[in-house]
Amino acid sequence: MLLPSTHTQNTAAHQLFEQMVARFPEHTALVFEHKSWTYTHVNQLANQLAHSLIASGVTSQTPVGVCMHRSAE
């Protein structure tokens, strides 16, 4: 569902997602197999990952590769 937002061409993906969290915190953001997660829950998981990366010395200018099994977690 596309909804009007306050983004510009310079709005980062995480900022757009946080807008959705603010507007629809308990709506379903992700469905994988038989599980679903709300915007709030996905945002909490993303923030945990972000804090872990920052604690490891990653900055906004550090490329980060991702390799994982297919999963929503």
C-alpha positions as CSV (number, residue, x, y, z in Angstrom):
1,M,0.0,0.0,0.0
2,L,1.5,3.3,-1.0
3,L,0.7,6.2,1.3
4,P,1.6,9.8,1.1
5,S,4.6,10.6,3.3
6,T,6.8,13.5,4.1
7,H,9.8,12.1,2.2
8,T,12.0,13.8,-0.3
9,Q,14.4,12.3,-2.8
10,N,17.0,12.6,-0.1
11,T,15.1,10.6,2.5
12,A,16.9,7.5,3.6
13,A,15.2,4.1,3.6
14,H,15.4,3.8,7.4
15,Q,13.7,7.2,7.7
16,L,10.9,6.1,5.5
17,F,10.5,3.0,7.5
18,E,10.4,5.0,10.8
19,Q,7.6,7.1,9.3
20,M,5.6,3.9,8.9
21,V,6.4,2.9,12.4
22,A,5.1,6.2,13.7
23,R,1.9,6.0,11.6
24,F,1.1,2.3,11.9
25,P,3.0,0.8,14.9
26,E,0.9,-2.3,15.3
27,H,0.2,-3.0,11.6
28,T,1.9,-5.9,10.0
29,A,5.2,-4.9,8.4
30,L,6.5,-8.4,7.5
31,V,5.1,-11.8,6.9
32,F,7.4,-14.9,6.4
33,E,6.1,-18.4,6.3
34,H,3.5,-18.6,9.2
35,K,4.9,-15.7,11.2
36,S,4.2,-11.9,11.1
37,W,5.9,-8.9,12.7
38,T,4.6,-5.4,13.4
39,Y,6.3,-2.3,12.3
40,T,7.2,-1.7,16.0
41,H,8.8,-5.1,16.3
42,V,10.8,-4.9,13.1
43,N,12.0,-1.5,14.1
44,Q,13.2,-2.8,17.5
45,L,15.1,-5.6,15.8
46,A,16.7,-3.1,13.3
47,N,17.7,-0.8,16.1
48,Q,19.3,-3.7,18.0
49,L,21.3,-4.5,14.9
50,A,22.3,-0.9,14.4
51,H,23.5,-0.5,18.0
52,S,25.5,-3.7,17.7
53,L,27.2,-2.4,14.5
54,I,27.9,1.0,16.1
55,A,29.4,-0.8,19.1
56,S,31.7,-2.7,16.7
57,G,32.9,0.6,15.2
58,V,30.7,0.8,12.1
59,T,29.9,4.3,11.0
60,S,27.5,5.7,8.4
61,Q,30.4,5.6,5.9
62,T,31.4,1.9,6.5
63,P,30.2,-0.6,4.0
64,V,28.6,-3.6,5.7
65,G,28.1,-6.9,3.8
66,V,25.2,-9.2,4.7
67,C,25.2,-12.9,4.5
68,M,22.5,-15.0,6.2
69,H,20.0,-17.8,5.8
70,R,16.6,-16.9,4.3
71,S,14.6,-15.9,7.3
72,A,12.7,-12.9,8.7
73,E,14.8,-12.9,11.9
